[in-house]
């Protein structure tokens, strides 16, 4: 079989290599990654690993022996800088040229920088998480810019470590874009109840030199011993864009089988803007579940299959006593239905459009994922009163 090159060396890359071997590919497999580490999972970086509840080795997808046993070459600390689609070669920053028969792009995302900010922390890589753990060990005051998932998870971890935490968010509620104001308020209340000084509706004008504090839009100064910036991620698509591959939704455009505009190039994970038959449109989401599950579809299709990636977007978070799973996409919703007790943080929230369920989020309520998925994929108009009634089984709504 031909040579398979994977550009990127995160979870998606490791799972692609695993799938290729599981499905019978016996040709060369080469992973090319800019980081010095073997592929690892990112959720622990803002959750258990950051909190000191998981050891370092647990974050790695596979150990070095696995790659050796499966004859997978991992080139760490090497950056892919060019793609010659006609010659089917990947150019490296070492000056080497690596040939391929088929190529998987799994280049992931990088933290969005805050312009003009000096001496701040980000939380995207294992090294970032290690640096933040050192901050936690020293204690003191942490300023967080952005009340998205990363900012809030880090704030929860910092409070657990005993730090004073201030979070600054220009929107009126945390997670406004992801959850809307109704559920954003739940997270605002949660963090304030745990002692976080959450400043919403205001932005950051400047970061004090060395990350020693924040100056807000109204001139207020927030003193800090360290500052974490969590204002989103930027997909690493420059490599693909410069090679002339089609782009969409801020990512690399792929069909439902994860094939790009070049039949010998596939894209998975954060960068994949994929046609999703279940959602009914092109979707690009920067979630762990895509990195975990998309590679097997791409691998199967490289090996002659005709599989499609049709899973609903999935996300999870753990903050203080709140454990949550989110399924679907709430974009375009016109109603929110709550089943359970918001104040007790035991509920399932549903986002609806014209009476049809678009997305569901279960908070400290478990084993409802299949029912939530069925409600979304059925595209049936539901009775909102029955949906809100815990006495009516979800399967019967």
ROMIVO-120548 format. One line per field, with one value per residue (C-alpha): residue number from 1; chain; y, x, z. Coordinates in steps of 0.05 Angstrom, whole numbers, plus 5000, padded with zeros to 4 digits. Layout:
n: NUM | ...
chain: A | ...
c2: Y | ...
c1: X | ...
c3: Z | ...
***
This chain:
n: 1 | 2 | 3 | 4 | 5 | 6 | 7 | 8 | 9 | 10 | 11 | 12 | 13 | 14 | 15 | 16 | 17 | 18 | 19 | 20 | 21 | 22 | 23 | 24 | 25 | 26 | 27 | 28 | 29 | 30 | 31 | 32 | 33 | 34 | 35 | 36 | 37 | 38 | 39 | 40 | 41 | 42 | 43 | 44 | 45 | 46 | 47 | 48 | 49 | 50 | 51 | 52 | 53 | 54 | 55 | 56 | 57 | 58 | 59 | 60 | 61 | 62 | 63 | 64 | 65 | 66 | 67 | 68 | 69 | 70 | 71 | 72 | 73 | 74 | 75 | 76 | 77 | 78 | 79 | 80 | 81 | 82 | 83 | 84 | 85 | 86 | 87 | 88 | 89 | 90 | 91 | 92 | 93 | 94 | 95 | 96 | 97 | 98 | 99 | 100 | 101 | 102 | 103 | 104 | 105 | 106 | 107 | 108 | 109 | 110 | 111 | 112 | 113 | 114 | 115 | 116 | 117 | 118 | 119 | 120 | 121 | 122 | 123 | 124 | 125 | 126 | 127 | 128 | 129 | 130 | 131 | 132 | 133 | 134 | 135 | 136 | 137 | 138 | 139 | 140 | 141 | 142 | 143 | 144 | 145 | 146 | 147 | 148 | 149 | 150 | 151 | 152 | 153 | 154 | 155 | 156 | 157 | 158 | 159 | 160 | 161 | 162 | 163 | 164 | 165 | 166 | 167 | 168 | 169 | 170 | 171 | 172 | 173 | 174 | 175 | 176 | 177 | 178 | 179 | 180 | 181 | 182 | 183 | 184 | 185 | 186 | 187 | 188 | 189 | 190 | 191 | 192 | 193 | 194 | 195 | 196 | 197 | 198 | 199 | 200 | 201 | 202 | 203 | 204 | 205 | 206 | 207 | 208 | 209 | 210 | 211 | 212 | 213 | 214 | 215 | 216 | 217 | 218 | 219 | 220 | 221 | 222 | 223 | 224 | 225 | 226 | 227 | 228 | 229 | 230 | 231 | 232 | 233 | 234 | 235 | 236 | 237 | 238 | 239 | 240 | 241 | 242 | 243 | 244 | 245 | 246 | 247 | 248 | 249 | 250 | 251 | 252 | 253 | 254 | 255 | 256 | 257 | 258 | 259 | 260 | 261 | 262 | 263 | 264 | 265 | 266 | 267 | 268 | 269 | 270 | 271 | 272 | 273 | 274 | 275 | 276 | 277 | 278 | 279 | 280 | 281 | 282 | 283 | 284 | 285 | 286 | 287 | 288 | 289 | 290 | 291 | 292 | 293 | 294 | 295 | 296 | 297 | 298 | 299 | 300 | 301 | 302 | 303 | 304 | 305 | 306 | 307 | 308 | 309 | 310 | 311 | 312 | 313 | 314 | 315 | 316 | 317 | 318 | 319 | 320 | 321 | 322 | 323 | 324 | 325 | 326 | 327 | 328 | 329 | 330 | 331 | 332 | 333 | 334 | 335 | 336 | 337 | 338 | 339 | 340 | 341 | 342 | 343 | 344 | 345 | 346 | 347 | 348 | 349 | 350 | 351 | 352 | 353 | 354 | 355 | 356 | 357 | 358 | 359 | 360 | 361 | 362 | 363 | 364 | 365 | 366 | 367 | 368 | 369 | 370 | 371 | 372 | 373 | 374 | 375 | 376 | 377 | 378 | 379 | 380 | 381 | 382 | 383 | 384 | 385 | 386 | 387 | 388 | 389 | 390 | 391 | 392 | 393 | 394 | 395 | 396 | 397
chain: A | A | A | A | A | A | A | A | A | A | A | A | A | A | A | A | A | A | A | A | A | A | A | A | A | A | A | A | A | A | A | A | A | A | A | A | A | A | A | A | A | A | A | A | A | A | A | A | A | A | A | A | A | A | A | A | A | A | A | A | A | A | A | A | A | A | A | A | A | A | A | A | A | A | A | A | A | A | A | A | A | A | A | A | A | A | A | A | A | A | A | A | A | A | A | A | A | A | A | A | A | A | A | A | A | A | A | A | A | A | A | A | A | A | A | A | A | A | A | A | A | A | A | A | A | A | A | A | A | A | A | A | A | A | A | A | A | A | A | A | A | A | A | A | A | A | A | A | A | A | A | A | A | A | A | A | A | A | A | A | A | A | A | A | A | A | A | A | A | A | A | A | A | A | A | A | A | A | A | A | A | A | A | A | A | A | A | A | A | A | A | A | A | A | A | A | A | A | A | A | A | A | A | A | A | A | A | A | A | A | A | A | A | A | A | A | A | A | A | A | A | A | A | A | A | A | A | A | A | A | A | A | A | A | A | A | A | A | A | A | A | A | A | A | A | A | A | A | A | A | A | A | A | A | A | A | A | A | A | A | A | A | A | A | A | A | A | A | A | A | A | A | A | A | A | A | A | A | A | A | A | A | A | A | A | A | A | A | A | A | A | A | A | A | A | A | A | A | A | A | A | A | A | A | A | A | A | A | A | A | A | A | A | A | A | A | A | A | A | A | A | A | A | A | A | A | A | A | A | A | A | A | A | A | A | A | A | A | A | A | A | A | A | A | A | A | A | A | A | A | A | A | A | A | A | A | A | A | A | A | A | A | A | A | A | A | A | A | A | A | A | A | A | A | A | A | A | A | A | A | A | A | A | A | A | A | A | A | A | A | A | A | A | A | A | A | A
c2: 5000 | 5072 | 5121 | 5158 | 5224 | 5259 | 5332 | 5348 | 5306 | 5315 | 5269 | 5269 | 5249 | 5193 | 5166 | 5169 | 5127 | 5078 | 5072 | 5062 | 5003 | 4975 | 4977 | 4941 | 4994 | 4963 | 5019 | 5073 | 5121 | 5185 | 5237 | 5306 | 5352 | 5419 | 5405 | 5366 | 5319 | 5256 | 5266 | 5281 | 5298 | 5370 | 5367 | 5347 | 5409 | 5453 | 5399 | 5341 | 5352 | 5427 | 5411 | 5361 | 5303 | 5267 | 5251 | 5275 | 5207 | 5201 | 5257 | 5222 | 5184 | 5128 | 5117 | 5113 | 5037 | 5038 | 5077 | 5030 | 4968 | 4994 | 5018 | 5091 | 5143 | 5204 | 5267 | 5314 | 5385 | 5389 | 5436 | 5423 | 5487 | 5472 | 5424 | 5406 | 5372 | 5356 | 5321 | 5296 | 5319 | 5355 | 5404 | 5409 | 5466 | 5421 | 5426 | 5354 | 5333 | 5276 | 5239 | 5214 | 5176 | 5203 | 5259 | 5273 | 5344 | 5346 | 5412 | 5434 | 5504 | 5553 | 5601 | 5668 | 5721 | 5785 | 5842 | 5881 | 5833 | 5819 | 5764 | 5731 | 5657 | 5618 | 5548 | 5507 | 5462 | 5416 | 5466 | 5520 | 5476 | 5462 | 5537 | 5550 | 5495 | 5531 | 5595 | 5556 | 5529 | 5600 | 5623 | 5695 | 5729 | 5706 | 5751 | 5716 | 5750 | 5716 | 5675 | 5620 | 5547 | 5552 | 5615 | 5586 | 5517 | 5550 | 5597 | 5537 | 5502 | 5565 | 5573 | 5500 | 5515 | 5573 | 5632 | 5696 | 5700 | 5756 | 5740 | 5795 | 5784 | 5837 | 5801 | 5807 | 5734 | 5680 | 5631 | 5676 | 5653 | 5579 | 5577 | 5642 | 5687 | 5638 | 5585 | 5633 | 5661 | 5592 | 5593 | 5665 | 5648 | 5585 | 5622 | 5680 | 5630 | 5602 | 5669 | 5690 | 5764 | 5760 | 5826 | 5822 | 5875 | 5904 | 5891 | 5896 | 5959 | 5936 | 5885 | 5912 | 5898 | 5827 | 5806 | 5839 | 5864 | 5886 | 5955 | 5952 | 5994 | 6039 | 6051 | 6004 | 5967 | 5894 | 5874 | 5805 | 5761 | 5727 | 5735 | 5681 | 5699 | 5654 | 5690 | 5632 | 5592 | 5601 | 5540 | 5525 | 5527 | 5568 | 5506 | 5482 | 5551 | 5564 | 5498 | 5520 | 5475 | 5501 | 5533 | 5547 | 5566 | 5587 | 5517 | 5469 | 5449 | 5374 | 5331 | 5283 | 5233 | 5285 | 5291 | 5360 | 5390 | 5346 | 5272 | 5252 | 5300 | 5292 | 5339 | 5321 | 5354 | 5429 | 5450 | 5406 | 5444 | 5383 | 5371 | 5337 | 5298 | 5297 | 5371 | 5386 | 5435 | 5446 | 5447 | 5463 | 5455 | 5455 | 5398 | 5338 | 5289 | 5308 | 5295 | 5229 | 5203 | 5235 | 5202 | 5133 | 5156 | 5189 | 5127 | 5082 | 5125 | 5128 | 5052 | 5051 | 5058 | 5104 | 5125 | 5191 | 5229 | 5244 | 5250 | 5308 | 5357 | 5337 | 5375 | 5366 | 5407 | 5400 | 5462 | 5457 | 5411 | 5420 | 5364 | 5376 | 5345 | 5383 | 5353 | 5387 | 5459 | 5514 | 5563 | 5596 | 5575 | 5613 | 5578 | 5546 | 5492 | 5469 | 5401 | 5398 | 5446 | 5503 | 5525 | 5455 | 5447 | 5384 | 5394 | 5383 | 5444 | 5442 | 5494 | 5493 | 5526 | 5524 | 5469 | 5423 | 5407 | 5433 | 5418 | 5391 | 5400 | 5354 | 5382 | 5332 | 5287 | 5226 | 5171 | 5215 | 5224 | 5173 | 5205 | 5275 | 5251 | 5219 | 5283 | 5323 | 5274 | 5260 | 5333 | 5324 | 5382 | 5368 | 5390 | 5440 | 5426 | 5351 | 5364 | 5405 | 5354 | 5306 | 5259 | 5246 | 5200 | 5235 | 5175 | 5190 | 5265
c1: 5000 | 5021 | 5052 | 5005 | 5028 | 4991 | 5006 | 4993 | 5009 | 4951 | 4894 | 4864 | 4931 | 4942 | 4872 | 4882 | 4945 | 4909 | 4850 | 4895 | 4929 | 4864 | 4833 | 4891 | 4936 | 5006 | 5044 | 5086 | 5051 | 5086 | 5061 | 5091 | 5081 | 5110 | 5106 | 5161 | 5112 | 5079 | 5005 | 4962 | 4890 | 4873 | 4812 | 4854 | 4897 | 4841 | 4809 | 4840 | 4913 | 4910 | 4878 | 4932 | 4882 | 4915 | 4989 | 5027 | 5031 | 4955 | 4946 | 4983 | 4941 | 4991 | 5061 | 5124 | 5121 | 5053 | 5080 | 5140 | 5096 | 5050 | 5107 | 5085 | 5139 | 5128 | 5168 | 5160 | 5189 | 5184 | 5138 | 5106 | 5114 | 5092 | 5048 | 5061 | 4996 | 5020 | 5083 | 5048 | 5102 | 5102 | 5159 | 5188 | 5224 | 5285 | 5290 | 5266 | 5210 | 5165 | 5126 | 5055 | 5002 | 4948 | 4950 | 4910 | 4911 | 4901 | 4934 | 4886 | 4881 | 4923 | 4903 | 4879 | 4928 | 4909 | 4943 | 4994 | 4991 | 5059 | 5075 | 5007 | 4989 | 4948 | 4919 | 4924 | 4985 | 5014 | 5069 | 5016 | 4982 | 5048 | 5062 | 4994 | 5002 | 5065 | 5023 | 4974 | 5029 | 5052 | 4982 | 4959 | 4913 | 4895 | 4863 | 4826 | 4808 | 4748 | 4691 | 4688 | 4700 | 4775 | 4770 | 4716 | 4748 | 4814 | 4779 | 4747 | 4814 | 4847 | 4793 | 4803 | 4877 | 4860 | 4875 | 4835 | 4804 | 4776 | 4745 | 4732 | 4682 | 4656 | 4590 | 4533 | 4538 | 4591 | 4586 | 4535 | 4552 | 4550 | 4491 | 4453 | 4435 | 4388 | 4441 | 4500 | 4470 | 4475 | 4550 | 4555 | 4518 | 4560 | 4626 | 4603 | 4579 | 4649 | 4681 | 4701 | 4698 | 4662 | 4661 | 4614 | 4597 | 4667 | 4730 | 4804 | 4838 | 4908 | 4948 | 4998 | 5071 | 5091 | 5019 | 5013 | 4943 | 4887 | 4862 | 4789 | 4752 | 4725 | 4794 | 4787 | 4851 | 4850 | 4913 | 4939 | 5000 | 4987 | 4939 | 4908 | 4879 | 4823 | 4790 | 4782 | 4823 | 4847 | 4846 | 4914 | 4892 | 4948 | 4984 | 4922 | 4902 | 4970 | 4965 | 4901 | 4853 | 4782 | 4763 | 4697 | 4671 | 4741 | 4768 | 4785 | 4724 | 4711 | 4653 | 4616 | 4672 | 4723 | 4756 | 4781 | 4777 | 4838 | 4818 | 4884 | 4879 | 4832 | 4822 | 4799 | 4790 | 4787 | 4802 | 4750 | 4690 | 4650 | 4583 | 4543 | 4481 | 4451 | 4457 | 4438 | 4494 | 4569 | 4596 | 4663 | 4669 | 4731 | 4710 | 4748 | 4695 | 4712 | 4786 | 4768 | 4718 | 4730 | 4798 | 4767 | 4720 | 4777 | 4821 | 4765 | 4754 | 4828 | 4826 | 4769 | 4708 | 4648 | 4635 | 4605 | 4615 | 4546 | 4554 | 4522 | 4572 | 4587 | 4621 | 4630 | 4656 | 4668 | 4668 | 4664 | 4604 | 4576 | 4585 | 4555 | 4546 | 4522 | 4497 | 4476 | 4480 | 4435 | 4447 | 4381 | 4341 | 4278 | 4260 | 4294 | 4260 | 4286 | 4270 | 4291 | 4319 | 4364 | 4381 | 4400 | 4442 | 4405 | 4370 | 4368 | 4363 | 4336 | 4343 | 4286 | 4269 | 4197 | 4184 | 4241 | 4299 | 4366 | 4409 | 4407 | 4451 | 4447 | 4475 | 4487 | 4435 | 4464 | 4445 | 4399 | 4446 | 4411 | 4343 | 4369 | 4402 | 4337 | 4298 | 4348 | 4355 | 4280 | 4267 | 4198 | 4158 | 4152 | 4104 | 4145 | 4104 | 4116 | 4190 | 4195 | 4159 | 4207 | 4148 | 4144 | 4200 | 4242 | 4231 | 4157 | 4160
c3: 5000 | 4989 | 5037 | 5084 | 5114 | 5171 | 5182 | 5254 | 5316 | 5363 | 5382 | 5312 | 5281 | 5331 | 5320 | 5245 | 5250 | 5295 | 5247 | 5187 | 5221 | 5249 | 5179 | 5147 | 5117 | 5116 | 5080 | 5113 | 5161 | 5181 | 5232 | 5227 | 5287 | 5307 | 5382 | 5417 | 5450 | 5426 | 5409 | 5470 | 5489 | 5504 | 5550 | 5611 | 5601 | 5628 | 5672 | 5711 | 5691 | 5706 | 5773 | 5790 | 5790 | 5731 | 5720 | 5660 | 5625 | 5625 | 5574 | 5519 | 5468 | 5461 | 5490 | 5447 | 5447 | 5412 | 5352 | 5348 | 5353 | 5298 | 5253 | 5255 | 5247 | 5290 | 5272 | 5331 | 5333 | 5257 | 5220 | 5152 | 5113 | 5041 | 5002 | 4929 | 4909 | 4839 | 4862 | 4925 | 4973 | 5040 | 5051 | 5121 | 5156 | 5158 | 5083 | 5073 | 5026 | 5047 | 4992 | 5002 | 4964 | 5009 | 5061 | 5124 | 5150 | 5226 | 5241 | 5296 | 5325 | 5363 | 5418 | 5393 | 5417 | 5452 | 5414 | 5454 | 5513 | 5544 | 5593 | 5592 | 5593 | 5543 | 5551 | 5488 | 5494 | 5546 | 5559 | 5570 | 5622 | 5657 | 5661 | 5690 | 5741 | 5764 | 5772 | 5815 | 5859 | 5874 | 5891 | 5890 | 5840 | 5770 | 5718 | 5663 | 5597 | 5566 | 5596 | 5545 | 5560 | 5570 | 5613 | 5658 | 5665 | 5683 | 5732 | 5766 | 5771 | 5798 | 5852 | 5870 | 5879 | 5925 | 5879 | 5877 | 5807 | 5766 | 5698 | 5647 | 5591 | 5542 | 5530 | 5580 | 5601 | 5597 | 5538 | 5505 | 5434 | 5453 | 5501 | 5496 | 5555 | 5590 | 5603 | 5604 | 5668 | 5700 | 5691 | 5714 | 5778 | 5788 | 5785 | 5828 | 5880 | 5882 | 5894 | 5824 | 5810 | 5743 | 5705 | 5645 | 5595 | 5595 | 5555 | 5568 | 5545 | 5563 | 5601 | 5652 | 5634 | 5651 | 5659 | 5727 | 5718 | 5671 | 5652 | 5633 | 5582 | 5637 | 5665 | 5724 | 5741 | 5763 | 5799 | 5785 | 5794 | 5728 | 5669 | 5627 | 5559 | 5534 | 5476 | 5428 | 5379 | 5308 | 5261 | 5230 | 5157 | 5127 | 5103 | 5066 | 5042 | 5011 | 4974 | 4941 | 4978 | 4984 | 5050 | 5084 | 5153 | 5173 | 5159 | 5104 | 5063 | 5063 | 5041 | 5087 | 5077 | 5100 | 5031 | 5011 | 4941 | 4926 | 4925 | 4956 | 5015 | 5075 | 5135 | 5205 | 5273 | 5286 | 5215 | 5181 | 5155 | 5138 | 5104 | 5159 | 5136 | 5205 | 5217 | 5145 | 5130 | 5132 | 5204 | 5234 | 5310 | 5353 | 5397 | 5424 | 5396 | 5324 | 5336 | 5367 | 5316 | 5248 | 5234 | 5227 | 5173 | 5135 | 5142 | 5117 | 5056 | 5040 | 5039 | 4989 | 5034 | 5026 | 5098 | 5121 | 5185 | 5210 | 5286 | 5322 | 5353 | 5424 | 5481 | 5555 | 5614 | 5688 | 5732 | 5808 | 5823 | 5752 | 5702 | 5633 | 5565 | 5504 | 5440 | 5375 | 5353 | 5381 | 5323 | 5303 | 5364 | 5384 | 5450 | 5509 | 5549 | 5618 | 5647 | 5720 | 5771 | 5748 | 5819 | 5840 | 5777 | 5758 | 5692 | 5618 | 5573 | 5502 | 5447 | 5398 | 5331 | 5307 | 5358 | 5336 | 5382 | 5356 | 5416 | 5487 | 5548 | 5608 | 5673 | 5729 | 5696 | 5663 | 5615 | 5573 | 5513 | 5469 | 5481 | 5468 | 5404 | 5381 | 5394 | 5352 | 5294 | 5288 | 5271 | 5299 | 5327 | 5402 | 5457 | 5498 | 5561 | 5557 | 5541 | 5606 | 5649 | 5685 | 5695 | 5620 | 5596 | 5542 | 5496 | 5498 | 5485
***
